[in-house]
Amino acid sequence: MSVRIGTRGSLLAVTQSQQVADRLAAVGGFETELVRIKTDGDVLTGPLSQMGGTGVFAVALRDALLVEQCDVAVHSLKDLPTAAIPGLAIAAVPAREDVRDVLCARDGLTLATLPQGAKVGTGSPRRAAQLLLARPDLAVVDIRGNVDTRLGRVPGLPGNAEDAPGDLDAVVLAASGLKRLSRTDVISEYLETSVMLPAPGQGALAVETRAADAPQHESQTSSPEVLTQALAAIDDADSRLAVTAERALLARLEAGCAAPVGAHAYRKGSFLHLEAVVCANDGSRHERRAKASDLFTEVGATLLGIELAEELLAAGVADFADLG
Ligand SMILES: NCc1[nH]cc(CCC(=O)O)c1CC(=O)O
């Protein structure tokens, strides 16, 4: 048996999909092959935040699963819309990578040492707003493109051509992507979550399958038993509950993955903690709240996300934040 693994075609997507494929093959004892799927997010070039918003990366992969072009699809969880798709299920959330955002700045500069008015590139309203909360003087520049394209805009970063003219002082990227690509040499500062809360799901992958192939607690499945068992074996319960809480918060806020919303859930002892922030795009206003629950189950994680979202809504975040 060969399991077909659907992936986007970018270097980061292929790298992380191959890492999932290797783990599935190791625990399942079967062959895998990567199937590259082109998505609108890879083809269109406008600002991502104006491109039909959420889900541009996920739709084509999900279609490929539904028409059986592949058996498993690997997504970056933060790019996956929160609405459930009939017939599909998240069969595994592997152990999460570093959740933090990082600054990749020229000359090893940090958020504290960037000069007044420095130009920092990001296409994410969440990153832009939190940058401005910490440093209202910065000039945030809207950028997009794959990891190499973004890094190429900062002069002198390791891996860039020596004489390449960069137009930015820094860019903000996810630590997880750079770690998976073994490119941590470009990082000048890890931004702690006290300064910059990550996107819901950041650093985690979702391994999606047709629902009949997902590990189930009660009913029998129709899939090859080995695939179902391998998916269950690479699932990490702590990571799954954390992203469940973060995504429940996002869904209750009716916000998309491009909204100025940061969230981070993590286990501490027998408690699940959730921290969240909602910002005005220009950083002029924000609300940051935290809550914990000792109900360490899918239901408990979902309730935690919903309750914290309702506290934020009660504090009036919908009046100043562009959640749509
Ligand atoms: N929206 C782009 C995107 N989607 C997933 C990642 C990698 C981070 C992750 O694994 O969550 C990135 C790049 C980035 O944000 O730097």
The ligand as an SDF file (V2000), in Angstrom:
LIG
                    3D

 16 16  0  0  0  0  0  0  0  0999 V2000
    0.7850   32.3220    6.4510 N   0  0  0  0  0  0  0  0  0  0  0  0
    1.9920   31.7470    5.9570 C   0  0  0  0  0  0  0  0  0  0  0  0
    2.4870   30.6490    6.8410 C   0  0  0  0  0  0  0  0  0  0  0  0
    1.6980   29.6300    7.1520 N   0  0  0  0  0  0  0  0  0  0  0  0
    2.3890   28.7850    7.9870 C   0  0  0  0  0  0  0  0  0  0  0  0
    3.6400   29.3180    8.1680 C   0  0  0  0  0  0  0  0  0  0  0  0
    4.6670   28.7030    8.9930 C   0  0  0  0  0  0  0  0  0  0  0  0
    4.3540   28.8660   10.4530 C   0  0  0  0  0  0  0  0  0  0  0  0
    3.5570   27.7640   11.0600 C   0  0  0  0  0  0  0  0  0  0  0  0
    3.9610   26.5950   10.9640 O   0  0  0  0  0  0  0  0  0  0  0  0
    2.5380   28.0480   11.6950 O   0  0  0  0  0  0  0  0  0  0  0  0
    3.7360   30.4970    7.4390 C   0  0  0  0  0  0  0  0  0  0  0  0
    4.8990   31.3900    7.3050 C   0  0  0  0  0  0  0  0  0  0  0  0
    5.0510   32.3810    8.4270 C   0  0  0  0  0  0  0  0  0  0  0  0
    4.0680   32.7670    9.0620 O   0  0  0  0  0  0  0  0  0  0  0  0
    6.1810   32.8080    8.6840 O   0  0  0  0  0  0  0  0  0  0  0  0
  1  2  1  0
  2  3  1  0
  3  4  1  0
  3 12  2  0
  4  5  1  0
  5  6  2  0
  6  7  1  0
  6 12  1  0
  7  8  1  0
  8  9  1  0
  9 10  2  0
  9 11  1  0
 12 13  1  0
 13 14  1  0
 14 15  2  0
 14 16  1  0
M  END
$$$$
